[in-house]
Amino acid sequence: MKKYALIYNPVSGDAKFKSRLDEVIEYLQVSGGLVLPFRTRLKGDIRSFISQVRGIATDGFIVAGGDGTVHEVINAMLAEEIDVPLGIIPSGTCNDFASHLGFGKDLSVCLRAVTGGVWRTVDVGRVNGEYFLNVASAGLLTSVAHSVDTTLKNTLGRMAYYLKGLGELPSFRSLHVKITADGQIIQDDILLFLVMNSGMVGSFPTLAPKAKIDDGMLDLLVVNKCSISELMGLFISIFAGRHTSSSHIRHLQAANIYIECEEPVESDLDGELGPLLPLAISTITNKLKVFRLA
Ligand SMILES: Nc1ncnc2c1ncn2[C@@H]1O[C@H](COP(=O)(O)OP(=O)(O)OP(=O)(O)O)[C@@H](O)[C@H]1O
């Protein structure tokens, strides 16, 4: 009998995953598995659960939530040096990493990947001692994911992020940063930067078209200071997939990136509040096992 632990966030996305718990348990049981469910409550409780059940969940951990919950689970697994594969059931608002892996709303597809037992390895990013799976960022729009009210997210979904982002635009000022990316130095006034593992952020699928989650590289995308009308033009080129050739964008790949700013700017890691700048970011290649469809 295969043994799994299922960590689910009851408020991720539209907060409806909990009504499908019975379906998940049935699927795993019928496939000859045994599952130990855990409902998240407060920050930090995931690590203590994972630490306690590491000897029980010998065939894998499963997380049902958004990018933020996946972020907490992978941090706990890596801190506890747990090497079993992770299955992801996307039930958050954006689910960027799961979408990049090809998992969508079809629960049976996610569970089939778990019970199939086939996994692949993926890179993880590390910043100031914490891990991220998908993106580390700071500046305009980047705090939106962790600052939107949960109830608003539950009812409006992604629209809550976009509305909050629009509200930020008029009052935002640029940041003067120094970025050292594998020895290359960029010193500029910028609006935001994203350091990506997959190229999927905020449900935009191809922000970094060359990004791969197992190449040992991170994709840095910097949006230089520009006017609101130029920024609107940039959004249009993002939709059209032409943004990397824009004069307002800098895009490069690097394994080690150091980002400094004179101000104490907050960062965001996978949609959760991250450390203040400076950020020492690196990639650890093929560090995490994730279930995939055979
Ligand atoms: N029981 C709970 N009640 C309230 N908040 C919770 C609970 N459990 C976890 N959280 C918080 O939920 C946040 C993570 O939400 P998550 O990212 O999974 O969903 P989302 O924001 O809807 O999706 P996405 O990040 O993909 O857009 C974390 O900040 C975590 O502390």
PDBQT file of the ligand as one rigid body, heavy atoms in Angstrom, charges set to zero:
ROOT
HETATM    1  N1  LIG A 301      -6.753  28.157   6.999  1.00  0.00    +0.000 N 
HETATM    2  C1  LIG A 301      -6.240  29.279   6.467  1.00  0.00    +0.000 A 
HETATM    3  N2  LIG A 301      -6.885  30.463   6.618  1.00  0.00    +0.000 NA
HETATM    4  C2  LIG A 301      -6.398  31.608   6.092  1.00  0.00    +0.000 A 
HETATM    5  N3  LIG A 301      -5.241  31.684   5.363  1.00  0.00    +0.000 NA
HETATM    6  C3  LIG A 301      -4.566  30.539   5.159  1.00  0.00    +0.000 A 
HETATM    7  C4  LIG A 301      -5.023  29.273   5.696  1.00  0.00    +0.000 A 
HETATM    8  N4  LIG A 301      -4.134  28.324   5.335  1.00  0.00    +0.000 NA
HETATM    9  C5  LIG A 301      -3.158  28.963   4.618  1.00  0.00    +0.000 A 
HETATM   10  N5  LIG A 301      -3.411  30.271   4.514  1.00  0.00    +0.000 N 
HETATM   11  C6  LIG A 301      -2.628  31.285   3.778  1.00  0.00    +0.000 C 
HETATM   12  O1  LIG A 301      -2.933  31.164   2.371  1.00  0.00    +0.000 OA
HETATM   13  C7  LIG A 301      -1.822  31.709   1.621  1.00  0.00    +0.000 C 
HETATM   14  C8  LIG A 301      -1.525  30.887   0.400  1.00  0.00    +0.000 C 
HETATM   15  O2  LIG A 301      -2.600  30.928  -0.478  1.00  0.00    +0.000 OA
HETATM   16  P1  LIG A 301      -2.349  30.304  -1.934  1.00  0.00    +0.000 P 
HETATM   17  O3  LIG A 301      -1.220  31.006  -2.593  1.00  0.00    +0.000 OA
HETATM   18  O4  LIG A 301      -2.254  28.839  -1.832  1.00  0.00    +0.000 OA
HETATM   19  O5  LIG A 301      -3.692  30.607  -2.699  1.00  0.00    +0.000 OA
HETATM   20  P2  LIG A 301      -3.992  31.755  -3.739  1.00  0.00    +0.000 P 
HETATM   21  O6  LIG A 301      -3.347  33.020  -3.262  1.00  0.00    +0.000 OA
HETATM   22  O7  LIG A 301      -5.473  31.744  -3.942  1.00  0.00    +0.000 OA
HETATM   23  O8  LIG A 301      -3.316  31.219  -5.097  1.00  0.00    +0.000 OA
HETATM   24  P3  LIG A 301      -2.078  31.736  -6.023  1.00  0.00    +0.000 P 
HETATM   25  O9  LIG A 301      -0.900  32.016  -5.125  1.00  0.00    +0.000 OA
HETATM   26  O10 LIG A 301      -1.812  30.578  -6.946  1.00  0.00    +0.000 OA
HETATM   27  O11 LIG A 301      -2.552  32.950  -6.745  1.00  0.00    +0.000 OA
HETATM   28  C9  LIG A 301      -0.631  31.718   2.585  1.00  0.00    +0.000 C 
HETATM   29  O12 LIG A 301      -0.291  33.069   2.855  1.00  0.00    +0.000 OA
HETATM   30  C10 LIG A 301      -1.147  31.028   3.855  1.00  0.00    +0.000 C 
HETATM   31  O13 LIG A 301      -0.568  31.555   5.041  1.00  0.00    +0.000 OA
ENDROOT
TORSDOF 0
